[in-house]
Amino acid sequence: MSTAAIVPAAGEGTRLRAGRPKALVPLAGEPLVVHALRALRASEVVDRVVVAAPPAVGDEVRAALPSDWTGWVTVIDGGVIRQASVAAGLATLSADHDLVLVHDAARALVPARVVVGVVDALLAGAPAAIPVLPVPDTVKRVRDGRVLETVDRAELYAVQTPQGFRRDVLVAAHQAADPDAAATDDAALVERIGTEVCVVDGDPEAFKITRPLDLRIAEAVLESRRA
């Protein structure tokens, strides 16, 4: 089976306060999106990647990619919201790709083993698979500044990417999606059409780089890997 990956990378990166789209925010001298793609490439299970970049900086994203990735990575214009970027990426894939991963550029340091674990679950028959980590904190439901209840965290998990799907499942989920009820991840769209979503082990290093502190943590992770 052939596996393709879609990397929605059209976010503005406002919370990073870097003054540029998140995909191009530098981490150890390279844009976040390059780190994210390198993680996918290191897994050796991804045959093609489509990056949905901010339309105004598509050429800059292309210029940042290593020359030996030509033919492996295609950069397209992303949409206004994440859901639109993934749909645009799906539209560019040929029918030869049986499995599709969706990976956030902001999870730039995902270990290759997580990517492999998601693909292995699909190859074993799962229609959809996502990496997760148990929620370690106490969680409370709050409204109007008051605690309503303490939520039992035994069944709560934080979701990471890449999320993996059989191509037909992801296409059906996007075709059925309500544009006025956007989901924060593709697994939610798949859940809405009644398809089972399986989970695999995530990794703490696959955290989402959203704020300036996250960048400093990512730099520390890279330094630790080099050491």
Buried (B, 14 or more C-beta within 10 A) or exposed (E): EBBBBBBBBBBEBEEBEBEBBBBBBBBEEBBBBBBBBBBBBBBEBBBBBBBBBBEEBBEBBBEBBEEEBEEBBBBBEBBEBBBBBBBBBBEEBEEEBBBBBBBBBBBBBBBBBBBBBBBBBBBEEBBBBBBBBEBEEEEEEEEEEEEEEEEEEEEEBBBBBBBBBBBEBBBBBBEEBEEEEBBEBBBBBBBBEEBEBBBBEBBEBBBBBBEEEBBEBBEEBBEEEEE
